């Protein structure tokens, strides 16, 4: 998470969690093509999903504050959405929440002749994660991880 994303998270988290009773899952600020996007991913703390109305409530509650704080100088699109069924794990709170769950790890460099591993998230530290595969446990340095996401079991 970048410093900008952390500042935005700290600013909007009390509104989203304390006032509106949603969970702020993640904040992403990305450039796609020539456009910038601020993505606010929310979840229901009760596990009953997020509706379009929920996204609209959060959007309306944080827009003025974001404009007032003016963290982002260039024009951007604000998107508020559900964290989804399969979730990217970026922060320590994400890894903690999904310990013991099935994950997919995409790597920058091969481990065991592959750049994609699937297994159980067994542990995480500041510098590595541990994945339990069928026959073995693998420790993966975080600097070799391109992406980690949960796998939804259909």
WOLIN-V458670 format. One record per backbone hydrogen bond with DSSP energy under -0.5 kcal/mol. CO is the residue of the C=O (numbers start at 1). NH is the residue of the N-H. If there is no record, write none. Layout:
co->CO nh->NH
co->CO nh->NH
This chain:
co->2 nh->6
co->3 nh->7
co->4 nh->8
co->5 nh->9
co->6 nh->10
co->7 nh->11
co->8 nh->12
co->9 nh->13
co->10 nh->14
co->12 nh->16
co->13 nh->17
co->13 nh->18
co->14 nh->18
co->14 nh->19
co->15 nh->20
co->16 nh->22
co->21 nh->45
co->22 nh->24
co->23 nh->25
co->23 nh->43
co->26 nh->41
co->28 nh->30
co->28 nh->39
co->30 nh->32
co->30 nh->37
co->32 nh->35
co->35 nh->32
co->36 nh->77
co->37 nh->30
co->37 nh->39
co->38 nh->40
co->38 nh->79
co->39 nh->28
co->39 nh->41
co->40 nh->42
co->40 nh->81
co->41 nh->25
co->41 nh->26
co->42 nh->83
co->43 nh->23
co->43 nh->45
co->44 nh->47
co->51 nh->55
co->52 nh->56
co->53 nh->57
co->54 nh->58
co->55 nh->59
co->56 nh->60
co->57 nh->61
co->58 nh->62
co->59 nh->63
co->60 nh->64
co->62 nh->66
co->63 nh->67
co->64 nh->68
co->65 nh->69
co->66 nh->70
co->66 nh->71
co->71 nh->73
co->77 nh->38
co->77 nh->79
co->79 nh->40
co->79 nh->81
co->81 nh->42
co->85 nh->87
co->87 nh->150
co->88 nh->90
co->91 nh->94
co->91 nh->95
co->92 nh->96
co->93 nh->97
co->94 nh->98
co->96 nh->99
co->98 nh->101
co->101 nh->121
co->102 nh->151
co->103 nh->119
co->104 nh->106
co->104 nh->149
co->105 nh->117
co->106 nh->146
co->106 nh->147
co->111 nh->114
co->114 nh->111
co->115 nh->107
co->117 nh->105
co->119 nh->103
co->120 nh->122
co->120 nh->132
co->121 nh->100
co->123 nh->130
co->127 nh->142
co->128 nh->125
co->129 nh->140
co->130 nh->122
co->130 nh->123
co->131 nh->133
co->131 nh->138
co->132 nh->120
co->136 nh->133
co->138 nh->131
co->138 nh->140
co->139 nh->141
co->140 nh->129
co->141 nh->144
co->142 nh->145
co->144 nh->108
co->144 nh->146
co->147 nh->106
co->148 nh->89
co->149 nh->104
co->150 nh->152
co->152 nh->154
